[in-house]
Amino acid sequence: MAINGEEFKQALQNWASGITIVTTQSDSFGLQGMTVSSFSSVSMEPPQVLVCINQSVSTGDGLKESGVFAINILSSEQQSTSNLFADPNKYEERFVNTPHTLGHNGAPLLTDSLASLECTIIEQIAIGTHWIIIGEIQNTHLNDGNPLLYYKAGYHLIQNHS
């Protein structure tokens, strides 16, 4: 018998992860972005990543329409940005005061991120409640700094990474 959702959630809180914001832009939905911790590399050759997002959010529809997205890996200075892009009640405010530029593929790149990966969607698979979206990286943009981490339902910083 499978465990319930709450048990699964509690178990996953023991996994420390970086925080990303997935962004896209489409004709029907405009600029879109959401905070995501379910992100992983898939392949080095060709360079591919995956991200998982709930099918109930419109960002998935925007991704499907545009065929492109960016993964913005957040720095330790972007906790408020992470909260903003995670809050469903602040959808319209997400890009108003968040410094960004548009990448070569048209997806928003958050200026202060440690890295932004411009991707073309090669697969979008519905699994359970979520989309698994696999993208091939077309361009990267890198900045210096420390990552924003999430562990035990809270943000954490690396104190000494040398």
Residue frames as a rotation matrix with the C-alpha (Angstrom) as fourth column:
MET 1
0.582 0.813 0.000 0.00
0.813 -0.582 0.000 0.00
0.000 0.000 -1.000 0.00
ALA 2
-0.146 -0.619 0.771 1.32
0.580 -0.685 -0.440 3.44
0.801 0.383 0.460 -0.93
ILE 3
-0.610 -0.111 -0.785 1.95
0.741 -0.430 -0.516 6.08
-0.280 -0.896 0.345 1.72
ASN 4
0.558 0.829 0.036 -0.33
0.805 -0.530 -0.267 9.10
-0.202 0.178 -0.963 1.92
GLY 5
0.482 -0.306 0.821 0.56
0.470 -0.701 -0.537 12.56
0.740 0.644 -0.194 0.65
GLU 6
0.842 -0.141 0.521 1.35
-0.463 -0.685 0.563 13.98
0.277 -0.715 -0.642 4.08
GLU 7
0.714 -0.617 0.331 3.83
0.169 0.610 0.774 11.19
-0.680 -0.497 0.540 4.87
PHE 8
0.400 -0.540 0.741 5.47
0.911 0.148 -0.384 11.75
0.097 0.829 0.551 1.49
LYS 9
0.652 -0.091 0.753 5.69
0.058 -0.984 -0.169 15.50
0.756 0.154 -0.636 2.12
GLN 10
0.879 -0.318 0.354 7.30
-0.422 -0.178 0.889 14.94
-0.220 -0.931 -0.291 5.54
ALA 11
0.550 -0.702 0.452 9.86
0.595 0.709 0.379 12.55
-0.587 0.061 0.808 4.08
LEU 12
0.385 -0.378 0.842 10.78
0.811 -0.297 -0.504 15.00
0.441 0.877 0.192 1.30
GLN 13
0.929 -0.046 0.367 11.40
-0.186 -0.916 0.356 17.77
0.319 -0.399 -0.860 3.85
ASN 14
0.650 -0.738 0.179 14.59
0.097 0.315 0.944 15.86
-0.753 -0.596 0.277 4.71
TRP 15
0.186 -0.550 0.814 15.95
0.977 0.195 -0.091 16.58
-0.109 0.812 0.574 1.22
ALA 16
0.088 -0.248 -0.965 17.87
0.137 -0.956 0.259 19.85
-0.987 -0.155 -0.050 0.95
SER 17
0.124 -0.014 0.992 17.54
0.977 0.174 -0.120 21.43
-0.171 0.985 0.035 -2.47
GLY 18
-0.917 -0.353 -0.183 18.29
0.284 -0.904 0.319 24.57
-0.278 0.241 0.930 -4.37
ILE 19
0.103 0.965 -0.242 15.45
0.405 -0.263 -0.875 26.83
-0.908 -0.008 -0.418 -5.40
THR 20
-0.875 -0.309 0.373 14.63
0.454 -0.256 0.854 27.74
-0.168 0.916 0.364 -8.97
ILE 21
-0.016 0.878 -0.479 12.08
-0.210 -0.471 -0.857 29.90
-0.978 0.086 0.192 -10.70
VAL 22
-0.516 -0.014 0.857 10.79
0.750 0.477 0.459 28.57
-0.415 0.879 -0.236 -14.00
THR 23
-0.160 0.426 -0.891 9.83
-0.224 -0.894 -0.387 31.32
-0.961 0.137 0.239 -16.44
THR 24
-0.516 0.048 0.855 8.25
0.806 0.365 0.466 31.47
-0.290 0.930 -0.227 -19.87
GLN 25
-0.474 0.445 -0.760 6.43
-0.371 -0.884 -0.285 33.87
-0.798 0.147 0.584 -22.15
SER 26
-0.667 0.340 0.663 3.59
0.702 0.585 0.406 33.08
-0.250 0.736 -0.629 -24.55
ASP 27
-0.820 0.397 0.413 1.05
0.007 -0.715 0.699 35.02
0.573 0.576 0.583 -26.60
SER 28
0.101 0.977 -0.188 -1.97
0.228 0.161 0.960 33.78
0.968 -0.140 -0.207 -24.60
PHE 29
0.638 0.154 -0.755 -0.48
0.722 0.222 0.655 33.95
0.269 -0.963 0.031 -21.10
GLY 30
0.773 -0.407 0.486 2.20
-0.368 -0.913 -0.178 36.67
0.516 -0.041 -0.855 -21.29
LEU 31
-0.350 -0.928 0.126 5.09
-0.575 0.107 -0.811 36.54
0.740 -0.356 -0.571 -18.82
GLN 32
0.817 0.575 -0.046 4.81
-0.334 0.536 0.776 33.63
0.471 -0.618 0.629 -16.39
GLY 33
-0.340 -0.927 -0.158 6.97
-0.370 0.286 -0.884 32.27
0.865 -0.242 -0.440 -13.63
MET 34
0.801 0.567 0.191 6.77
-0.410 0.289 0.865 30.10
0.435 -0.772 0.464 -10.55
THR 35
-0.082 -0.806 0.587 9.04
-0.996 0.091 -0.015 28.88
-0.042 -0.585 -0.810 -7.77
VAL 36
0.815 0.268 -0.514 10.06
-0.364 0.926 -0.095 25.25
0.451 0.265 0.853 -8.22
SER 37
0.152 -0.792 0.592 12.28
-0.882 0.162 0.442 22.96
-0.446 -0.589 -0.674 -6.18
SER 38
0.449 0.052 0.892 11.69
0.164 0.976 -0.140 19.86
-0.878 0.209 0.430 -8.36
PHE 39
0.791 -0.344 -0.505 14.52
-0.611 -0.408 -0.678 20.46
0.027 0.846 -0.533 -10.81
SER 40
0.429 -0.680 0.594 17.29
0.014 0.663 0.749 18.14
-0.903 -0.313 0.294 -11.97
SER 41
-0.266 -0.563 -0.783 19.89
-0.905 -0.135 0.404 17.64
-0.333 0.816 -0.473 -14.65
VAL 42
0.766 0.564 0.309 19.08
-0.380 0.785 -0.489 14.83
-0.518 0.258 0.816 -17.08
SER 43
0.682 -0.512 0.522 21.92
0.718 0.604 -0.346 14.61
-0.138 0.611 0.779 -19.59
MET 44
0.090 -0.744 -0.662 25.27
0.116 -0.652 0.749 16.25
-0.989 -0.144 0.028 -20.30
GLU 45
-0.806 -0.353 -0.475 25.27
-0.439 -0.182 0.880 15.41
-0.397 0.918 -0.009 -24.05
PRO 46
-0.248 -0.045 0.968 23.06
0.322 -0.946 0.039 16.93
0.913 0.322 0.249 -25.15
PRO 47
-0.989 -0.140 -0.048 22.66
0.094 -0.340 -0.936 19.19
0.114 -0.930 0.349 -22.08
GLN 48
-0.188 0.982 -0.007 19.16
0.037 0.014 0.999 18.58
0.981 0.188 -0.039 -20.70
VAL 49
-0.966 0.024 0.256 17.26
-0.256 -0.153 -0.954 19.34
0.016 -0.988 0.154 -17.51
LEU 50
-0.335 0.925 -0.179 13.86
0.544 0.345 0.765 18.50
0.769 0.159 -0.619 -16.11
VAL 51
-0.912 0.221 0.345 11.41
-0.403 -0.638 -0.656 20.38
0.076 -0.737 0.671 -13.98
CYS 52
-0.583 0.770 -0.260 8.16
0.730 0.637 0.250 19.17
0.358 -0.044 -0.933 -12.41
ILE 53
-0.923 0.359 0.140 5.16
-0.385 -0.866 -0.319 21.47
0.006 -0.348 0.937 -12.02
ASN 54
-0.534 0.806 0.253 1.59
0.230 0.427 -0.875 20.89
-0.813 -0.409 -0.413 -10.92
GLN 55
-0.715 0.309 0.627 -0.84
0.684 0.125 0.719 20.51
0.144 0.943 -0.301 -13.82
SER 56
0.272 0.921 -0.279 -3.33
0.955 -0.293 -0.035 22.81
-0.114 -0.257 -0.960 -12.07
VAL 57
0.075 -0.295 -0.953 -1.18
0.228 -0.925 0.304 25.94
-0.971 -0.241 -0.002 -12.56
SER 58
0.912 0.405 -0.061 -1.41
0.059 -0.278 -0.959 27.94
-0.405 0.871 -0.278 -15.78
THR 59
0.168 -0.926 -0.337 2.37
-0.778 -0.334 0.532 28.11
-0.605 0.173 -0.777 -16.13
GLY 60
-0.402 -0.270 0.875 2.22
0.142 0.926 0.350 24.59
-0.905 0.265 -0.333 -17.58
ASP 61
0.560 0.676 0.478 -0.17
0.637 0.018 -0.771 25.80
-0.530 0.736 -0.421 -20.28
GLY 62
0.818 -0.321 -0.477 2.14
-0.443 -0.880 -0.169 28.71
-0.366 0.349 -0.863 -21.07
LEU 63
-0.221 -0.937 0.269 5.11
-0.529 0.347 0.774 26.35
-0.819 0.029 -0.573 -21.32
LYS 64
-0.120 0.260 0.958 3.20
0.561 0.814 -0.150 24.07
-0.819 0.519 -0.244 -23.66
GLU 65
0.854 0.514 0.073 2.19
0.369 -0.502 -0.782 26.99
-0.366 0.695 -0.619 -25.89
SER 66
0.696 -0.610 -0.379 5.60
-0.641 -0.766 0.055 28.67
-0.324 0.205 -0.924 -26.03
GLY 67
0.909 -0.363 -0.205 7.76
0.214 0.829 -0.517 25.55
0.357 0.426 0.831 -26.23
VAL 68
-0.118 -0.978 0.173 10.52
0.270 -0.199 -0.942 27.35
0.956 -0.064 0.288 -24.32
PHE 69
0.932 0.345 -0.110 11.42
0.210 -0.268 0.940 28.21
0.295 -0.900 -0.322 -20.74
ALA 70
-0.050 -0.948 0.313 14.21
-0.342 -0.279 -0.898 29.38
0.938 -0.152 -0.310 -18.49
ILE 71
0.607 0.044 -0.794 15.40
0.688 0.470 0.552 27.87
0.397 -0.882 0.255 -15.22
ASN 72
0.242 -0.486 0.840 16.63
-0.368 -0.847 -0.384 30.63
0.898 -0.217 -0.384 -12.90
ILE 73
0.165 -0.294 -0.942 18.76
0.761 0.646 -0.068 29.22
0.628 -0.705 0.330 -10.07
LEU 74
0.806 0.366 0.465 18.26
0.073 -0.842 0.535 31.56
0.587 -0.397 -0.705 -7.11
SER 75
-0.362 -0.925 0.117 20.97
0.134 -0.176 -0.975 33.21
0.923 -0.337 0.187 -5.06
SER 76
-0.452 0.102 -0.886 20.94
0.880 0.214 -0.424 33.66
0.147 -0.971 -0.187 -1.30
GLU 77
-0.936 0.069 -0.345 19.76
0.015 -0.972 -0.236 37.25
-0.352 -0.226 0.908 -1.90
GLN 78
-0.734 0.633 -0.248 16.53
-0.470 -0.210 0.857 36.15
0.490 0.745 0.452 -3.62
GLN 79
-0.887 0.426 -0.176 14.42
0.436 0.651 -0.622 34.74
-0.150 -0.629 -0.763 -0.77
SER 80
-0.344 0.800 -0.492 11.74
-0.171 -0.568 -0.805 37.41
-0.923 -0.193 0.332 -1.23
THR 81
-0.394 0.158 -0.905 11.69
-0.919 -0.096 0.383 36.69
-0.027 0.983 0.183 -4.98
SER 82
-0.921 0.042 -0.387 11.18
0.005 0.995 0.097 33.00
0.389 0.087 -0.917 -4.24
ASN 83
-0.679 0.697 -0.231 8.27
0.414 0.103 -0.904 33.84
-0.607 -0.709 -0.359 -1.92
LEU 84
-0.314 0.546 -0.777 6.71
-0.621 -0.737 -0.267 36.20
-0.718 0.398 0.570 -4.47
PHE 85
-0.441 0.077 -0.894 6.80
-0.841 0.313 0.441 33.62
0.314 0.947 -0.073 -7.27
ALA 86
-0.925 0.136 -0.354 5.42
0.227 0.946 -0.230 30.94
0.304 -0.293 -0.907 -4.91
ASP 87
-0.683 0.682 -0.262 2.43
0.062 -0.303 -0.951 33.01
-0.728 -0.665 0.165 -3.76
PRO 88
-0.543 0.519 0.660 -0.66
0.840 0.337 0.426 32.25
-0.001 0.785 -0.619 -5.91
ASN 89
0.500 0.772 -0.392 -2.26
0.781 -0.598 -0.182 35.52
-0.375 -0.215 -0.902 -4.73
LYS 90
0.278 -0.490 -0.826 0.58
-0.163 -0.872 0.462 37.63
-0.947 0.007 -0.322 -6.18
TYR 91
0.188 -0.166 0.968 0.52
0.795 0.604 -0.051 36.27
-0.576 0.780 0.245 -9.72
GLU 92
0.799 0.233 0.555 0.12
0.554 -0.644 -0.528 39.70
0.234 0.729 -0.644 -11.35
GLU 93
0.904 -0.427 0.021 2.97
-0.386 -0.792 0.473 41.25
-0.185 -0.436 -0.881 -9.29
ARG 94
0.718 -0.625 0.307 5.68
0.459 0.756 0.467 38.71
-0.524 -0.194 0.830 -10.08
PHE 95
0.034 -0.755 0.655 7.49
0.996 -0.027 -0.084 40.59
0.081 0.655 0.751 -12.84
VAL 96
0.846 0.390 0.363 6.56
0.389 -0.918 0.077 44.17
0.364 0.076 -0.928 -11.84
ASN 97
0.749 -0.579 0.322 9.53
-0.661 -0.681 0.313 44.82
0.038 -0.448 -0.893 -9.51
THR 98
0.579 -0.570 0.583 11.65
0.185 0.788 0.588 41.76
-0.794 -0.233 0.561 -10.30
PRO 99
0.097 -0.606 -0.789 14.68
-0.794 -0.526 0.306 42.72
-0.601 0.597 -0.532 -12.42
HIS 100
0.169 -0.018 0.985 14.67
0.360 0.932 -0.045 40.62
-0.917 0.363 0.164 -15.58
THR 101
-0.401 -0.227 -0.887 15.59
-0.779 -0.426 0.461 40.59
-0.482 0.876 -0.005 -19.24
LEU 102
0.779 0.620 0.095 14.29
-0.452 0.660 -0.600 38.42
-0.435 0.424 0.794 -22.05
GLY 103
-0.110 -0.838 0.535 16.57
-0.072 0.544 0.836 35.63
-0.991 0.053 -0.120 -23.21
HIS 104
-0.835 -0.288 -0.469 17.28
-0.482 -0.030 0.876 34.64
-0.266 0.957 -0.114 -26.80
ASN 105
-0.836 0.547 -0.047 14.28
0.475 0.763 0.440 32.29
0.277 0.345 -0.897 -26.63
GLY 106
-0.289 0.746 0.600 11.96
-0.142 -0.653 0.744 34.99
0.947 0.130 0.295 -25.22
ALA 107
0.456 0.422 -0.783 11.73
0.667 0.420 0.615 33.54
0.589 -0.803 -0.090 -21.70
PRO 108
0.767 -0.145 0.625 12.37
-0.408 -0.863 0.300 35.95
0.496 -0.485 -0.720 -18.80
LEU 109
0.058 -0.826 -0.561 15.81
0.617 0.471 -0.631 35.70
0.785 -0.309 0.537 -17.19
LEU 110
0.944 0.272 -0.186 15.92
0.303 -0.495 0.814 36.91
0.129 -0.825 -0.550 -13.58
THR 111
0.598 -0.723 0.345 18.88
-0.269 -0.587 -0.764 39.29
0.755 0.364 -0.545 -13.49
ASP 112
0.153 -0.548 0.822 20.08
-0.970 -0.241 0.019 38.49
0.188 -0.801 -0.569 -9.96
SER 113
0.954 0.259 0.148 20.01
-0.282 0.944 0.168 34.68
-0.096 -0.202 0.975 -10.30
LEU 114
0.149 -0.927 0.345 23.16
-0.338 0.280 0.898 32.60
-0.929 -0.251 -0.272 -9.91
ALA 115
-0.918 -0.362 0.160 22.43
0.016 0.371 0.929 30.99
-0.396 0.855 -0.335 -13.26
SER 116
0.194 0.948 -0.253 19.75
-0.593 -0.092 -0.800 31.13
-0.781 0.306 0.545 -15.91
LEU 117
-0.761 -0.366 0.536 19.35
0.111 0.741 0.663 28.26
-0.640 0.563 -0.523 -18.35
GLU 118
-0.136 0.703 -0.698 17.45
-0.893 -0.392 -0.221 28.96
-0.429 0.593 0.681 -21.57
CYS 119
-0.720 -0.083 0.689 15.70
-0.029 0.996 0.089 25.77
-0.693 0.044 -0.719 -22.68
THR 120
-0.408 0.633 -0.658 13.65
-0.854 -0.010 0.520 24.38
0.323 0.774 0.545 -25.53
ILE 121
0.087 0.526 0.846 11.03
-0.729 0.613 -0.306 21.82
-0.679 -0.590 0.437 -24.48
ILE 122
-0.661 -0.302 -0.687 11.68
-0.700 0.578 0.420 18.39
0.270 0.758 -0.593 -25.93
GLU 123
-0.516 0.544 -0.661 9.15
0.406 0.836 0.370 16.47
0.754 -0.077 -0.652 -23.82
GLN 124
-0.624 0.426 0.655 6.19
-0.759 -0.528 -0.380 17.32
0.184 -0.734 0.653 -21.55
ILE 125
-0.582 0.300 -0.756 4.75
0.141 0.953 0.269 14.27
0.801 0.050 -0.597 -19.80
ALA 126
0.124 0.699 0.704 1.70
-0.825 -0.322 0.465 14.13
0.552 -0.638 0.537 -17.52
ILE 127
-0.462 -0.268 -0.845 2.41
0.257 0.872 -0.417 11.96
0.849 -0.410 -0.334 -14.45
GLY 128
-0.363 0.397 -0.843 -0.03
0.930 0.108 -0.350 11.93
-0.048 -0.911 -0.409 -11.53
THR 129
0.594 0.621 -0.511 -0.77
0.651 -0.745 -0.149 15.54
-0.473 -0.244 -0.846 -10.54
HIS 130
0.242 -0.658 -0.713 2.30
-0.149 -0.752 0.642 16.99
-0.959 -0.049 -0.280 -12.29
TRP 131
0.971 -0.183 -0.154 3.95
-0.153 0.023 -0.988 17.71
0.184 0.983 -0.006 -15.61
ILE 132
0.254 -0.964 0.073 7.49
0.420 0.178 0.890 16.45
-0.871 -0.196 0.450 -16.10
ILE 133
0.989 0.050 -0.137 9.03
-0.084 -0.566 -0.820 18.90
-0.119 0.823 -0.556 -18.53
ILE 134
0.253 -0.938 0.236 12.35
0.679 0.346 0.648 18.05
-0.690 -0.004 0.724 -20.16
GLY 135
0.964 0.056 -0.259 14.27
-0.107 -0.812 -0.574 20.84
-0.242 0.581 -0.777 -21.83
GLU 136
0.345 -0.889 0.302 17.43
0.933 0.291 -0.210 21.06
0.098 0.354 0.930 -23.87
ILE 137
0.415 -0.259 -0.872 19.66
0.385 -0.819 0.426 23.93
-0.824 -0.513 -0.240 -22.77
GLN 138
0.673 -0.102 0.733 20.37
0.700 -0.232 -0.675 26.44
0.239 0.967 -0.085 -25.54
ASN 139
0.038 -0.634 0.773 22.12
-0.005 -0.773 -0.634 29.23
0.999 0.020 -0.032 -23.57
THR 140
0.326 0.024 -0.945 23.42
0.924 0.203 0.324 29.86
0.200 -0.979 0.044 -20.06
HIS 141
0.260 -0.226 0.939 23.96
-0.146 -0.970 -0.193 33.05
0.954 -0.087 -0.285 -18.08
LEU 142
0.238 -0.299 -0.924 26.11
0.832 0.554 0.035 32.92
0.502 -0.777 0.381 -14.92
ASN 143
0.448 -0.131 0.884 26.64
-0.408 -0.910 0.072 35.22
0.796 -0.393 -0.461 -11.91
ASP 144
-0.639 -0.694 -0.333 28.73
0.086 0.365 -0.927 34.93
0.765 -0.621 -0.174 -8.75
GLY 145
-0.132 0.541 0.831 27.19
-0.899 -0.418 0.130 34.37
0.418 -0.730 0.542 -5.32
ASN 146
-0.946 -0.101 0.309 25.84
-0.261 0.801 -0.539 31.75
-0.193 -0.590 -0.784 -2.95
PRO 147
-0.648 0.726 -0.230 22.76
0.114 0.391 0.913 29.59
0.753 0.565 -0.336 -3.53
LEU 148
-0.276 0.701 0.658 19.41
-0.959 -0.250 -0.136 29.77
0.070 -0.668 0.741 -1.77
LEU 149
-0.859 -0.066 -0.508 18.60
-0.069 0.998 -0.013 26.39
0.507 0.024 -0.861 -0.22
TYR 150
0.080 0.927 0.366 15.35
-0.889 -0.100 0.447 24.89
0.451 -0.361 0.816 1.08
TYR 151
-0.609 -0.298 -0.735 15.31
0.068 0.904 -0.422 22.30
0.790 -0.307 -0.530 3.88
LYS 152
-0.631 0.420 -0.652 12.74
0.776 0.339 -0.532 21.28
-0.003 -0.842 -0.540 6.51
ALA 153
0.338 0.901 0.273 10.19
0.922 -0.376 0.097 23.79
0.190 0.219 -0.957 5.16
GLY 154
0.802 -0.084 -0.591 12.57
0.167 -0.919 0.358 26.75
-0.573 -0.386 -0.723 5.47
TYR 155
0.828 -0.548 0.121 15.28
-0.072 -0.317 -0.946 28.68
0.556 0.774 -0.302 3.65
HIS 156
0.713 -0.691 -0.118 18.93
0.348 0.203 0.915 28.10
-0.609 -0.694 0.385 4.51
LEU 157
0.813 -0.536 -0.229 22.24
-0.550 -0.577 -0.603 29.58
0.191 0.616 -0.764 3.43
ILE 158
0.590 -0.740 -0.322 25.64
0.655 0.672 -0.344 28.00
0.471 -0.008 0.882 2.98
GLN 159
0.930 -0.247 -0.270 27.93
0.049 -0.648 0.760 29.50
-0.363 -0.721 -0.590 5.61
ASN 160
0.024 -0.967 -0.254 31.26
-0.713 -0.195 0.674 28.39
-0.701 0.165 -0.694 4.19
HIS 161
0.898 0.424 0.117 31.42
-0.206 0.639 -0.741 26.72
-0.389 0.641 0.662 0.82
SER 162
0.339 -0.843 -0.418 35.19
-0.876 -0.121 -0.466 26.41
0.343 0.524 -0.780 0.41
